[in-house]
């Protein structure tokens, strides 16, 4: 996930203070209790970005998004191949062309390059926007699961580690305090989305493709 999604996660207030949990618990006091429980000092961490992407729903929805983007990727590749062919022509035949023909070729390359760059940026922005929508939808439903897990297990603070230090708040953590897998497991049960089938083995290495992580963070989900 890119820097924008990281901002979303931080803005989504997925750092859960023990005081807020204590306040929620004290709002429905136990008639038999003589005093409110002492605040917990137990601290946990969660990589919310990884939780979103590794959940069954996340894997399903981001794969579906990638499928819808394939025609646009094919179109962009075709334009790039055409542009590269013109550049190769200029490099190999430029000195053999007369001044007018060379100037026309240079002008054509320049125009196609500007169009390609604009189309690429538009496609990137559109894809990132769609990624944000998917991530935000999942995050809105996952946040209560995180809060419930923290409350049920007596955590006083849960810190998001999606963004690495120094941009993120955590310099170091012990892996034993990470609750990401536990939350993903709980969310998978709640969502009811089945795990995606394993990918069929292939005899050839998979071709490289753009990362599926969003590069922008979604807006803060509404409560």
MODELLER restraints for C-alpha pairs under 7 A, 6 or more apart:
rsr = mdl.restraints
at = mdl.atoms
rsr.add(forms.Gaussian(group=physical.xy_distance, feature=features.Distance(at['CA:1:A'], at['CA:49:A']), mean=6.85, stdev=0.5))
rsr.add(forms.Gaussian(group=physical.xy_distance, feature=features.Distance(at['CA:1:A'], at['CA:213:A']), mean=3.93, stdev=0.5))
rsr.add(forms.Gaussian(group=physical.xy_distance, feature=features.Distance(at['CA:1:A'], at['CA:214:A']), mean=4.50, stdev=0.5))
rsr.add(forms.Gaussian(group=physical.xy_distance, feature=features.Distance(at['CA:1:A'], at['CA:215:A']), mean=5.42, stdev=0.5))
rsr.add(forms.Gaussian(group=physical.xy_distance, feature=features.Distance(at['CA:2:A'], at['CA:213:A']), mean=6.48, stdev=0.5))
rsr.add(forms.Gaussian(group=physical.xy_distance, feature=features.Distance(at['CA:2:A'], at['CA:214:A']), mean=5.33, stdev=0.5))
rsr.add(forms.Gaussian(group=physical.xy_distance, feature=features.Distance(at['CA:2:A'], at['CA:215:A']), mean=3.34, stdev=0.5))
rsr.add(forms.Gaussian(group=physical.xy_distance, feature=features.Distance(at['CA:2:A'], at['CA:216:A']), mean=5.48, stdev=0.5))
rsr.add(forms.Gaussian(group=physical.xy_distance, feature=features.Distance(at['CA:3:A'], at['CA:215:A']), mean=5.65, stdev=0.5))
rsr.add(forms.Gaussian(group=physical.xy_distance, feature=features.Distance(at['CA:3:A'], at['CA:216:A']), mean=5.63, stdev=0.5))
rsr.add(forms.Gaussian(group=physical.xy_distance, feature=features.Distance(at['CA:3:A'], at['CA:217:A']), mean=6.63, stdev=0.5))
rsr.add(forms.Gaussian(group=physical.xy_distance, feature=features.Distance(at['CA:4:A'], at['CA:215:A']), mean=5.44, stdev=0.5))
rsr.add(forms.Gaussian(group=physical.xy_distance, feature=features.Distance(at['CA:4:A'], at['CA:216:A']), mean=2.93, stdev=0.5))
rsr.add(forms.Gaussian(group=physical.xy_distance, feature=features.Distance(at['CA:4:A'], at['CA:217:A']), mean=3.54, stdev=0.5))
rsr.add(forms.Gaussian(group=physical.xy_distance, feature=features.Distance(at['CA:5:A'], at['CA:214:A']), mean=6.26, stdev=0.5))
rsr.add(forms.Gaussian(group=physical.xy_distance, feature=features.Distance(at['CA:5:A'], at['CA:215:A']), mean=6.10, stdev=0.5))
rsr.add(forms.Gaussian(group=physical.xy_distance, feature=features.Distance(at['CA:5:A'], at['CA:216:A']), mean=4.32, stdev=0.5))
rsr.add(forms.Gaussian(group=physical.xy_distance, feature=features.Distance(at['CA:5:A'], at['CA:217:A']), mean=2.31, stdev=0.5))
rsr.add(forms.Gaussian(group=physical.xy_distance, feature=features.Distance(at['CA:5:A'], at['CA:218:A']), mean=5.61, stdev=0.5))
rsr.add(forms.Gaussian(group=physical.xy_distance, feature=features.Distance(at['CA:6:A'], at['CA:162:A']), mean=6.54, stdev=0.5))
rsr.add(forms.Gaussian(group=physical.xy_distance, feature=features.Distance(at['CA:6:A'], at['CA:163:A']), mean=6.05, stdev=0.5))
rsr.add(forms.Gaussian(group=physical.xy_distance, feature=features.Distance(at['CA:6:A'], at['CA:217:A']), mean=5.37, stdev=0.5))
rsr.add(forms.Gaussian(group=physical.xy_distance, feature=features.Distance(at['CA:7:A'], at['CA:217:A']), mean=5.28, stdev=0.5))
rsr.add(forms.Gaussian(group=physical.xy_distance, feature=features.Distance(at['CA:8:A'], at['CA:217:A']), mean=4.26, stdev=0.5))
rsr.add(forms.Gaussian(group=physical.xy_distance, feature=features.Distance(at['CA:8:A'], at['CA:218:A']), mean=4.81, stdev=0.5))
rsr.add(forms.Gaussian(group=physical.xy_distance, feature=features.Distance(at['CA:8:A'], at['CA:219:A']), mean=5.40, stdev=0.5))
rsr.add(forms.Gaussian(group=physical.xy_distance, feature=features.Distance(at['CA:8:A'], at['CA:220:A']), mean=5.78, stdev=0.5))
rsr.add(forms.Gaussian(group=physical.xy_distance, feature=features.Distance(at['CA:9:A'], at['CA:217:A']), mean=6.93, stdev=0.5))
rsr.add(forms.Gaussian(group=physical.xy_distance, feature=features.Distance(at['CA:11:A'], at['CA:220:A']), mean=5.60, stdev=0.5))
rsr.add(forms.Gaussian(group=physical.xy_distance, feature=features.Distance(at['CA:12:A'], at['CA:220:A']), mean=4.76, stdev=0.5))
rsr.add(forms.Gaussian(group=physical.xy_distance, feature=features.Distance(at['CA:12:A'], at['CA:221:A']), mean=6.26, stdev=0.5))
rsr.add(forms.Gaussian(group=physical.xy_distance, feature=features.Distance(at['CA:14:A'], at['CA:160:A']), mean=6.36, stdev=0.5))
rsr.add(forms.Gaussian(group=physical.xy_distance, feature=features.Distance(at['CA:15:A'], at['CA:157:A']), mean=6.92, stdev=0.5))
rsr.add(forms.Gaussian(group=physical.xy_distance, feature=features.Distance(at['CA:15:A'], at['CA:158:A']), mean=5.30, stdev=0.5))
rsr.add(forms.Gaussian(group=physical.xy_distance, feature=features.Distance(at['CA:15:A'], at['CA:159:A']), mean=4.74, stdev=0.5))
rsr.add(forms.Gaussian(group=physical.xy_distance, feature=features.Distance(at['CA:15:A'], at['CA:160:A']), mean=6.06, stdev=0.5))
rsr.add(forms.Gaussian(group=physical.xy_distance, feature=features.Distance(at['CA:16:A'], at['CA:157:A']), mean=5.36, stdev=0.5))
rsr.add(forms.Gaussian(group=physical.xy_distance, feature=features.Distance(at['CA:16:A'], at['CA:158:A']), mean=5.14, stdev=0.5))
rsr.add(forms.Gaussian(group=physical.xy_distance, feature=features.Distance(at['CA:16:A'], at['CA:159:A']), mean=6.99, stdev=0.5))
rsr.add(forms.Gaussian(group=physical.xy_distance, feature=features.Distance(at['CA:17:A'], at['CA:156:A']), mean=6.14, stdev=0.5))
rsr.add(forms.Gaussian(group=physical.xy_distance, feature=features.Distance(at['CA:17:A'], at['CA:157:A']), mean=4.88, stdev=0.5))
rsr.add(forms.Gaussian(group=physical.xy_distance, feature=features.Distance(at['CA:18:A'], at['CA:39:A']), mean=6.61, stdev=0.5))
rsr.add(forms.Gaussian(group=physical.xy_distance, feature=features.Distance(at['CA:18:A'], at['CA:40:A']), mean=6.74, stdev=0.5))
rsr.add(forms.Gaussian(group=physical.xy_distance, feature=features.Distance(at['CA:18:A'], at['CA:155:A']), mean=6.96, stdev=0.5))
rsr.add(forms.Gaussian(group=physical.xy_distance, feature=features.Distance(at['CA:18:A'], at['CA:156:A']), mean=3.80, stdev=0.5))
rsr.add(forms.Gaussian(group=physical.xy_distance, feature=features.Distance(at['CA:18:A'], at['CA:157:A']), mean=5.29, stdev=0.5))
rsr.add(forms.Gaussian(group=physical.xy_distance, feature=features.Distance(at['CA:21:A'], at['CA:151:A']), mean=6.72, stdev=0.5))
rsr.add(forms.Gaussian(group=physical.xy_distance, feature=features.Distance(at['CA:22:A'], at['CA:39:A']), mean=6.68, stdev=0.5))
rsr.add(forms.Gaussian(group=physical.xy_distance, feature=features.Distance(at['CA:26:A'], at['CA:36:A']), mean=6.84, stdev=0.5))
rsr.add(forms.Gaussian(group=physical.xy_distance, feature=features.Distance(at['CA:39:A'], at['CA:156:A']), mean=6.73, stdev=0.5))
rsr.add(forms.Gaussian(group=physical.xy_distance, feature=features.Distance(at['CA:40:A'], at['CA:154:A']), mean=6.41, stdev=0.5))
rsr.add(forms.Gaussian(group=physical.xy_distance, feature=features.Distance(at['CA:40:A'], at['CA:155:A']), mean=6.15, stdev=0.5))
rsr.add(forms.Gaussian(group=physical.xy_distance, feature=features.Distance(at['CA:40:A'], at['CA:156:A']), mean=4.68, stdev=0.5))
rsr.add(forms.Gaussian(group=physical.xy_distance, feature=features.Distance(at['CA:41:A'], at['CA:156:A']), mean=5.25, stdev=0.5))
rsr.add(forms.Gaussian(group=physical.xy_distance, feature=features.Distance(at['CA:42:A'], at['CA:154:A']), mean=6.95, stdev=0.5))
rsr.add(forms.Gaussian(group=physical.xy_distance, feature=features.Distance(at['CA:42:A'], at['CA:155:A']), mean=4.80, stdev=0.5))
rsr.add(forms.Gaussian(group=physical.xy_distance, feature=features.Distance(at['CA:42:A'], at['CA:156:A']), mean=5.16, stdev=0.5))
rsr.add(forms.Gaussian(group=physical.xy_distance, feature=features.Distance(at['CA:42:A'], at['CA:157:A']), mean=6.65, stdev=0.5))
rsr.add(forms.Gaussian(group=physical.xy_distance, feature=features.Distance(at['CA:43:A'], at['CA:155:A']), mean=5.79, stdev=0.5))
rsr.add(forms.Gaussian(group=physical.xy_distance, feature=features.Distance(at['CA:43:A'], at['CA:156:A']), mean=5.90, stdev=0.5))
rsr.add(forms.Gaussian(group=physical.xy_distance, feature=features.Distance(at['CA:43:A'], at['CA:157:A']), mean=4.84, stdev=0.5))
rsr.add(forms.Gaussian(group=physical.xy_distance, feature=features.Distance(at['CA:43:A'], at['CA:158:A']), mean=5.91, stdev=0.5))
rsr.add(forms.Gaussian(group=physical.xy_distance, feature=features.Distance(at['CA:44:A'], at['CA:155:A']), mean=6.86, stdev=0.5))
rsr.add(forms.Gaussian(group=physical.xy_distance, feature=features.Distance(at['CA:44:A'], at['CA:157:A']), mean=6.29, stdev=0.5))
rsr.add(forms.Gaussian(group=physical.xy_distance, feature=features.Distance(at['CA:44:A'], at['CA:158:A']), mean=4.76, stdev=0.5))
rsr.add(forms.Gaussian(group=physical.xy_distance, feature=features.Distance(at['CA:44:A'], at['CA:159:A']), mean=6.40, stdev=0.5))
rsr.add(forms.Gaussian(group=physical.xy_distance, feature=features.Distance(at['CA:44:A'], at['CA:177:A']), mean=4.86, stdev=0.5))
rsr.add(forms.Gaussian(group=physical.xy_distance, feature=features.Distance(at['CA:44:A'], at['CA:178:A']), mean=5.74, stdev=0.5))
rsr.add(forms.Gaussian(group=physical.xy_distance, feature=features.Distance(at['CA:44:A'], at['CA:179:A']), mean=6.60, stdev=0.5))
rsr.add(forms.Gaussian(group=physical.xy_distance, feature=features.Distance(at['CA:45:A'], at['CA:158:A']), mean=5.22, stdev=0.5))
rsr.add(forms.Gaussian(group=physical.xy_distance, feature=features.Distance(at['CA:45:A'], at['CA:159:A']), mean=4.68, stdev=0.5))
rsr.add(forms.Gaussian(group=physical.xy_distance, feature=features.Distance(at['CA:45:A'], at['CA:160:A']), mean=5.79, stdev=0.5))
rsr.add(forms.Gaussian(group=physical.xy_distance, feature=features.Distance(at['CA:45:A'], at['CA:161:A']), mean=6.48, stdev=0.5))
rsr.add(forms.Gaussian(group=physical.xy_distance, feature=features.Distance(at['CA:45:A'], at['CA:177:A']), mean=6.03, stdev=0.5))
rsr.add(forms.Gaussian(group=physical.xy_distance, feature=features.Distance(at['CA:45:A'], at['CA:178:A']), mean=4.65, stdev=0.5))
rsr.add(forms.Gaussian(group=physical.xy_distance, feature=features.Distance(at['CA:45:A'], at['CA:179:A']), mean=6.09, stdev=0.5))
rsr.add(forms.Gaussian(group=physical.xy_distance, feature=features.Distance(at['CA:46:A'], at['CA:158:A']), mean=6.96, stdev=0.5))
rsr.add(forms.Gaussian(group=physical.xy_distance, feature=features.Distance(at['CA:46:A'], at['CA:159:A']), mean=6.24, stdev=0.5))
rsr.add(forms.Gaussian(group=physical.xy_distance, feature=features.Distance(at['CA:46:A'], at['CA:160:A']), mean=5.02, stdev=0.5))
rsr.add(forms.Gaussian(group=physical.xy_distance, feature=features.Distance(at['CA:46:A'], at['CA:161:A']), mean=5.87, stdev=0.5))
rsr.add(forms.Gaussian(group=physical.xy_distance, feature=features.Distance(at['CA:46:A'], at['CA:178:A']), mean=5.52, stdev=0.5))
rsr.add(forms.Gaussian(group=physical.xy_distance, feature=features.Distance(at['CA:46:A'], at['CA:179:A']), mean=5.43, stdev=0.5))
rsr.add(forms.Gaussian(group=physical.xy_distance, feature=features.Distance(at['CA:46:A'], at['CA:180:A']), mean=4.78, stdev=0.5))
rsr.add(forms.Gaussian(group=physical.xy_distance, feature=features.Distance(at['CA:47:A'], at['CA:160:A']), mean=5.49, stdev=0.5))
rsr.add(forms.Gaussian(group=physical.xy_distance, feature=features.Distance(at['CA:47:A'], at['CA:161:A']), mean=4.80, stdev=0.5))
rsr.add(forms.Gaussian(group=physical.xy_distance, feature=features.Distance(at['CA:47:A'], at['CA:162:A']), mean=4.63, stdev=0.5))
rsr.add(forms.Gaussian(group=physical.xy_distance, feature=features.Distance(at['CA:47:A'], at['CA:180:A']), mean=5.92, stdev=0.5))
rsr.add(forms.Gaussian(group=physical.xy_distance, feature=features.Distance(at['CA:48:A'], at['CA:160:A']), mean=6.20, stdev=0.5))
rsr.add(forms.Gaussian(group=physical.xy_distance, feature=features.Distance(at['CA:48:A'], at['CA:162:A']), mean=5.89, stdev=0.5))
rsr.add(forms.Gaussian(group=physical.xy_distance, feature=features.Distance(at['CA:49:A'], at['CA:162:A']), mean=5.49, stdev=0.5))
rsr.add(forms.Gaussian(group=physical.xy_distance, feature=features.Distance(at['CA:51:A'], at['CA:180:A']), mean=6.01, stdev=0.5))
rsr.add(forms.Gaussian(group=physical.xy_distance, feature=features.Distance(at['CA:51:A'], at['CA:184:A']), mean=5.74, stdev=0.5))
rsr.add(forms.Gaussian(group=physical.xy_distance, feature=features.Distance(at['CA:52:A'], at['CA:58:A']), mean=5.59, stdev=0.5))
rsr.add(forms.Gaussian(group=physical.xy_distance, feature=features.Distance(at['CA:52:A'], at['CA:135:A']), mean=6.66, stdev=0.5))
rsr.add(forms.Gaussian(group=physical.xy_distance, feature=features.Distance(at['CA:52:A'], at['CA:138:A']), mean=6.60, stdev=0.5))
rsr.add(forms.Gaussian(group=physical.xy_distance, feature=features.Distance(at['CA:52:A'], at['CA:139:A']), mean=6.86, stdev=0.5))
rsr.add(forms.Gaussian(group=physical.xy_distance, feature=features.Distance(at['CA:53:A'], at['CA:59:A']), mean=5.84, stdev=0.5))
rsr.add(forms.Gaussian(group=physical.xy_distance, feature=features.Distance(at['CA:55:A'], at['CA:184:A']), mean=5.63, stdev=0.5))
rsr.add(forms.Gaussian(group=physical.xy_distance, feature=features.Distance(at['CA:55:A'], at['CA:188:A']), mean=6.34, stdev=0.5))
rsr.add(forms.Gaussian(group=physical.xy_distance, feature=features.Distance(at['CA:56:A'], at['CA:188:A']), mean=6.15, stdev=0.5))
rsr.add(forms.Gaussian(group=physical.xy_distance, feature=features.Distance(at['CA:56:A'], at['CA:193:A']), mean=5.92, stdev=0.5))
rsr.add(forms.Gaussian(group=physical.xy_distance, feature=features.Distance(at['CA:56:A'], at['CA:194:A']), mean=6.26, stdev=0.5))
rsr.add(forms.Gaussian(group=physical.xy_distance, feature=features.Distance(at['CA:56:A'], at['CA:195:A']), mean=5.05, stdev=0.5))
rsr.add(forms.Gaussian(group=physical.xy_distance, feature=features.Distance(at['CA:56:A'], at['CA:196:A']), mean=6.70, stdev=0.5))
rsr.add(forms.Gaussian(group=physical.xy_distance, feature=features.Distance(at['CA:57:A'], at['CA:193:A']), mean=5.85, stdev=0.5))
rsr.add(forms.Gaussian(group=physical.xy_distance, feature=features.Distance(at['CA:60:A'], at['CA:196:A']), mean=6.64, stdev=0.5))
rsr.add(forms.Gaussian(group=physical.xy_distance, feature=features.Distance(at['CA:79:A'], at['CA:116:A']), mean=6.87, stdev=0.5))
rsr.add(forms.Gaussian(group=physical.xy_distance, feature=features.Distance(at['CA:83:A'], at['CA:109:A']), mean=6.64, stdev=0.5))
rsr.add(forms.Gaussian(group=physical.xy_distance, feature=features.Distance(at['CA:83:A'], at['CA:112:A']), mean=6.69, stdev=0.5))
rsr.add(forms.Gaussian(group=physical.xy_distance, feature=features.Distance(at['CA:83:A'], at['CA:113:A']), mean=6.96, stdev=0.5))
rsr.add(forms.Gaussian(group=physical.xy_distance, feature=features.Distance(at['CA:86:A'], at['CA:109:A']), mean=6.55, stdev=0.5))
rsr.add(forms.Gaussian(group=physical.xy_distance, feature=features.Distance(at['CA:87:A'], at['CA:109:A']), mean=6.93, stdev=0.5))
rsr.add(forms.Gaussian(group=physical.xy_distance, feature=features.Distance(at['CA:94:A'], at['CA:102:A']), mean=6.12, stdev=0.5))
rsr.add(forms.Gaussian(group=physical.xy_distance, feature=features.Distance(at['CA:128:A'], at['CA:214:A']), mean=5.48, stdev=0.5))
rsr.add(forms.Gaussian(group=physical.xy_distance, feature=features.Distance(at['CA:128:A'], at['CA:215:A']), mean=6.10, stdev=0.5))
rsr.add(forms.Gaussian(group=physical.xy_distance, feature=features.Distance(at['CA:128:A'], at['CA:216:A']), mean=6.10, stdev=0.5))
rsr.add(forms.Gaussian(group=physical.xy_distance, feature=features.Distance(at['CA:131:A'], at['CA:214:A']), mean=5.40, stdev=0.5))
rsr.add(forms.Gaussian(group=physical.xy_distance, feature=features.Distance(at['CA:132:A'], at['CA:214:A']), mean=6.67, stdev=0.5))
rsr.add(forms.Gaussian(group=physical.xy_distance, feature=features.Distance(at['CA:132:A'], at['CA:216:A']), mean=6.77, stdev=0.5))
rsr.add(forms.Gaussian(group=physical.xy_distance, feature=features.Distance(at['CA:132:A'], at['CA:217:A']), mean=6.01, stdev=0.5))
rsr.add(forms.Gaussian(group=physical.xy_distance, feature=features.Distance(at['CA:132:A'], at['CA:218:A']), mean=4.44, stdev=0.5))
rsr.add(forms.Gaussian(group=physical.xy_distance, feature=features.Distance(at['CA:133:A'], at['CA:218:A']), mean=6.69, stdev=0.5))
rsr.add(forms.Gaussian(group=physical.xy_distance, feature=features.Distance(at['CA:135:A'], at['CA:218:A']), mean=6.89, stdev=0.5))
rsr.add(forms.Gaussian(group=physical.xy_distance, feature=features.Distance(at['CA:136:A'], at['CA:218:A']), mean=5.75, stdev=0.5))
rsr.add(forms.Gaussian(group=physical.xy_distance, feature=features.Distance(at['CA:136:A'], at['CA:221:A']), mean=6.24, stdev=0.5))
rsr.add(forms.Gaussian(group=physical.xy_distance, feature=features.Distance(at['CA:140:A'], at['CA:221:A']), mean=5.84, stdev=0.5))
rsr.add(forms.Gaussian(group=physical.xy_distance, feature=features.Distance(at['CA:142:A'], at['CA:187:A']), mean=6.48, stdev=0.5))
rsr.add(forms.Gaussian(group=physical.xy_distance, feature=features.Distance(at['CA:145:A'], at['CA:183:A']), mean=6.87, stdev=0.5))
rsr.add(forms.Gaussian(group=physical.xy_distance, feature=features.Distance(at['CA:145:A'], at['CA:187:A']), mean=6.46, stdev=0.5))
rsr.add(forms.Gaussian(group=physical.xy_distance, feature=features.Distance(at['CA:146:A'], at['CA:183:A']), mean=6.20, stdev=0.5))
rsr.add(forms.Gaussian(group=physical.xy_distance, feature=features.Distance(at['CA:161:A'], at['CA:168:A']), mean=6.78, stdev=0.5))
rsr.add(forms.Gaussian(group=physical.xy_distance, feature=features.Distance(at['CA:161:A'], at['CA:170:A']), mean=6.55, stdev=0.5))
rsr.add(forms.Gaussian(group=physical.xy_distance, feature=features.Distance(at['CA:165:A'], at['CA:171:A']), mean=5.49, stdev=0.5))
